Protein backbone atom coordinates (compact mmCIF):
# COMPACT_ATOMS: atom_id res chain seq x y z
CA UNK A 1 0.00 0.00 0.00
CA UNK A 2 1.29 3.38 -0.97
CA UNK A 3 2.36 5.89 1.75
CA UNK A 4 -0.07 8.53 0.53
CA UNK A 5 -2.91 6.05 0.99
CA UNK A 6 -1.81 5.48 4.60
CA UNK A 7 -1.68 9.25 5.13
CA UNK A 8 -5.25 9.60 3.86
CA UNK A 9 -6.45 6.79 6.12
CA UNK A 10 -4.73 8.48 9.07
CA UNK A 11 -6.36 11.81 8.16
CA UNK A 12 -9.71 10.04 7.88
CA UNK A 13 -9.33 8.62 11.40
CA UNK A 14 -8.33 11.98 12.87
CA UNK A 15 -11.20 13.78 11.14
CA UNK A 16 -13.67 11.04 12.06
CA UNK A 17 -12.71 11.21 15.73
CA UNK A 18 -12.16 14.97 16.14
CA UNK A 19 -13.96 16.63 13.21
CA UNK A 20 -12.52 18.30 10.14
CA UNK A 21 -11.98 21.59 11.99
CA UNK A 22 -9.49 19.98 14.39
CA UNK A 23 -6.54 22.05 13.11
CA UNK A 24 -8.37 25.31 13.76
CA UNK A 25 -9.43 24.12 17.22
CA UNK A 26 -5.83 23.20 18.09
CA UNK A 27 -4.42 26.50 16.82
CA UNK A 28 -7.07 28.56 18.63
CA UNK A 29 -6.91 26.42 21.79
CA UNK A 30 -10.63 25.59 21.60
CA UNK A 31 -12.21 22.43 23.00
CA UNK A 32 -12.11 19.41 20.70
CA UNK A 33 -15.34 17.96 19.29
CA UNK A 34 -14.78 14.26 19.92
CA UNK A 35 -17.06 11.73 18.22
CA UNK A 36 -19.99 10.74 20.41
CA UNK A 37 -22.32 7.73 20.63
CA UNK A 38 -25.30 9.75 21.86
CA UNK A 39 -27.77 10.05 18.91
CA UNK A 40 -28.95 13.47 20.15
CA UNK A 41 -25.44 14.94 20.26
CA UNK A 42 -24.12 17.13 17.40
CA UNK A 43 -20.96 14.94 17.20
CA UNK A 44 -22.92 11.68 16.96
CA UNK A 45 -20.85 9.08 15.10
CA UNK A 46 -23.41 8.57 12.29
CA UNK A 47 -23.46 12.29 11.52
CA UNK A 48 -19.69 12.46 11.58
CA UNK A 49 -19.12 9.38 9.39
CA UNK A 50 -21.70 10.50 6.82
CA UNK A 51 -19.92 13.80 6.12
CA UNK A 52 -19.19 13.97 2.42
CA UNK A 53 -15.67 15.23 3.09
CA UNK A 54 -14.86 12.07 5.05
CA UNK A 55 -16.40 9.79 2.43
CA UNK A 56 -14.33 11.59 -0.20
CA UNK A 57 -11.13 11.08 1.81
CA UNK A 58 -11.84 7.33 1.90
CA UNK A 59 -12.45 7.22 -1.86
CA UNK A 60 -9.27 9.23 -2.39
CA UNK A 61 -7.31 6.77 -0.22
CA UNK A 62 -8.66 3.90 -2.30
CA UNK A 63 -7.69 5.75 -5.49
CA UNK A 64 -4.18 6.43 -4.22
CA UNK A 65 -3.68 2.74 -3.42
CA UNK A 66 -2.52 1.69 -6.88
CA UNK A 67 0.52 -0.24 -8.01
CA UNK A 68 1.58 0.98 -11.42
CA UNK A 69 -1.73 1.45 -13.24
CA UNK A 70 -4.74 3.34 -11.97
CA UNK A 71 -8.30 2.47 -12.92
CA UNK A 72 -9.72 5.37 -14.91
CA UNK A 73 -13.23 4.90 -13.50
CA UNK A 74 -12.10 4.97 -9.86
CA UNK A 75 -10.03 8.05 -10.58
CA UNK A 76 -13.01 9.75 -12.27
CA UNK A 77 -15.19 9.10 -9.21
CA UNK A 78 -12.50 10.43 -6.84
CA UNK A 79 -11.99 13.52 -9.00
CA UNK A 80 -15.73 14.20 -9.17
CA UNK A 81 -16.17 13.80 -5.40
CA UNK A 82 -13.25 16.11 -4.62
CA UNK A 83 -14.59 18.75 -7.01
CA UNK A 84 -18.07 18.49 -5.48
CA UNK A 85 -16.71 18.78 -1.93
CA UNK A 86 -14.67 21.89 -2.74
CA UNK A 87 -17.36 23.63 -4.80
CA UNK A 88 -20.18 22.90 -2.39
CA UNK A 89 -18.03 23.83 0.61
CA UNK A 90 -17.66 27.23 -1.04
CA UNK A 91 -21.39 27.45 -1.73
CA UNK A 92 -22.55 26.24 1.69
CA UNK A 93 -20.06 27.90 4.04
CA UNK A 94 -18.85 31.07 2.28
CA UNK A 95 -17.91 33.51 3.80
CA UNK A 96 -15.79 31.21 5.90
CA UNK A 97 -15.48 31.40 9.65
CA UNK A 98 -12.63 28.93 9.27
CA UNK A 99 -10.35 29.40 6.26
CA UNK A 100 -8.00 26.63 7.40
CA UNK A 101 -10.71 23.99 7.04
CA UNK A 102 -11.43 25.08 3.47
CA UNK A 103 -7.72 25.07 2.61
CA UNK A 104 -7.33 21.59 4.09
CA UNK A 105 -10.14 20.36 1.81
CA UNK A 106 -8.25 21.81 -1.16
CA UNK A 107 -4.94 20.37 0.07
CA UNK A 108 -6.35 16.84 0.33
CA UNK A 109 -7.78 17.15 -3.19
CA UNK A 110 -4.45 18.23 -4.76
CA UNK A 111 -2.93 14.72 -5.05
CA UNK A 112 -6.07 13.55 -6.86
CA UNK A 113 -5.94 16.52 -9.24
CA UNK A 114 -2.22 15.89 -9.93
CA UNK A 115 -2.41 12.09 -10.15
CA UNK A 116 -2.64 11.94 -13.99
CA UNK A 117 0.86 13.43 -14.20
CA UNK A 118 2.35 10.58 -12.16
CA UNK A 119 0.59 7.39 -13.20
CA UNK A 120 -0.82 5.44 -16.10
CA UNK A 121 -4.50 4.66 -16.37
CA UNK A 122 -5.95 1.29 -17.22
CA UNK A 123 -9.43 0.19 -18.20
CA UNK A 124 -11.94 1.92 -20.38
CA UNK A 125 -13.79 4.99 -19.22
CA UNK A 126 -17.43 4.13 -18.56
CA UNK A 127 -19.85 7.01 -18.05
CA UNK A 128 -22.23 4.82 -16.01
CA UNK A 129 -19.90 5.09 -12.99
CA UNK A 130 -20.10 8.88 -13.13
CA UNK A 131 -23.88 8.74 -13.54
CA UNK A 132 -24.19 6.38 -10.56
CA UNK A 133 -21.98 8.70 -8.49
CA UNK A 134 -24.06 11.73 -9.47
CA UNK A 135 -27.24 9.81 -8.56
CA UNK A 136 -25.75 8.92 -5.17
CA UNK A 137 -24.73 12.54 -4.60
CA UNK A 138 -28.26 13.72 -5.36
CA UNK A 139 -29.65 11.07 -3.00
CA UNK A 140 -27.15 12.20 -0.35
CA UNK A 141 -28.24 15.83 -0.82
CA UNK A 142 -31.93 14.94 -0.49
CA UNK A 143 -31.77 12.37 2.32
CA UNK A 144 -28.70 13.02 4.45
CA UNK A 145 -27.40 16.57 4.13
CA UNK A 146 -29.80 18.19 6.60
CA UNK A 147 -29.24 15.40 9.12
CA UNK A 148 -25.45 15.46 8.85
CA UNK A 149 -24.95 19.23 8.86
CA UNK A 150 -27.77 20.39 11.17
N, C-alpha and C positions, 0 to 999 in steps of 0.2 A: 504494500500500500504506500502510496506516495506521501511525502511529508506534508504537503499542502492539504491533502485530504485529512490527515490527523489534526492539523491546525484548525480546519473548519469544524471537525467533530468536537474539538476542545472548546472552540468559540460557541458552538451550539450548546454544549453543556453549561458553560458559564452564563450565557444568555437565558437558557431555560431555567436555571436556578435563581439567578439574580435580576433578570430583566435586561432588555437591550439598552437601557440607559445607565447601566452599571458604571461605565467610565465617568460619566458626568457626576454621578452620586459620589464616587470615590474622590474626584477632584474637588468637589464642593463640600466634602465632608458631611453629606446627607445620609440619613438612615437607608440601609439597603432594603429592597423589596424582595424578600426571599419567597420562593414558591410555597404555596400553602395548599393544604388538603381540605380546607373548609370551602364548600361550594358557594357560600355567600360572600367570601372574601374576594377583593379585586385581584389578588395574586393567585387565585385558584389555579391548580395545575392544568386543568382542561383549557382554560382561557389562555394561559401562557403557552402551552404546546400547540395551540391552534393559530398562533400568530403567523401571518404569512411570511414575515421576515425569517422566522425560525424554520419554517417548512422550506423556504428557498435556500437557506444555509445547508440543510440536509441534502437537497437536490444538487447543490453546488459541490458538496463533498463527494457525492456519488459520481458526479461528472469529472471531478479532478482525480478520481481513482482509476486511472487508465494506465495501460502498459506502454504501448507504442502507438496504438491507433485508438482514436476516440470515435464513438458512435455519433454520427451526425444528428440523429433524432434526439438523443439524450442531451447533447449540447444545445440544440434548438430550444428544448424545453427549459433548460437552465438559463439560457440567455433571455428568453421570454419572461420567465419568472423574475429575474433580476431587474429587467427593464420595468416591469409592472410595479415591483416593490419601490423602486426609486421614484418613478413618475407619480404613483399614488401616494407616496409619503409626502411628496411636494404638494400635491393637491389637498390631502387631508390635513396636514399639520402646518402648512405655511401660513403666516410667518412663524418660524421656529422659536420655541422657548429653549430648545436644546440643539444647537448646531452640531455638536459633536456626535450625537446619535445619527443625524442625517449623513454626516461625513463618514461615519463607520459603515453605514449601509452602502455608500458609494465605494468605499475601500474594499469591502468584501465582494463587490461585484466586479472590480477591476480584473482579477485573474480570469474570470469567465469571459469578459470582453476581449482580453488579450490572448486567450487560449489558441485561437486559430493561427497565431504567429509561431507557436511552439510545438504543434502536433499535427499529425495527419489524421484525416477523418476516414472512417470506413462506413460501409452500409450505404443505402440509398435514402435520400431524403423522402419522407412520407408525410404529407400535409395532415393526415388524419391524427397524428400525435399532437400537432399544434392545435387542431380543432378540438380534440379531447381536452387539452390543457385549458383552452379558452372556455370551454363549457364548464370545466371544474372551477375556474376562476369566477365565472358568473354565478355558479351555484354557491361558492364561498361567499361572494358579495351579498347574495340574497339571504342565505341561511345563517351564516356565522359571524359576519363582520360586526353587527350590533352587539352580539353577545361577547365577542372577544375584546372589543375596544370600548365597551361601555364603562 
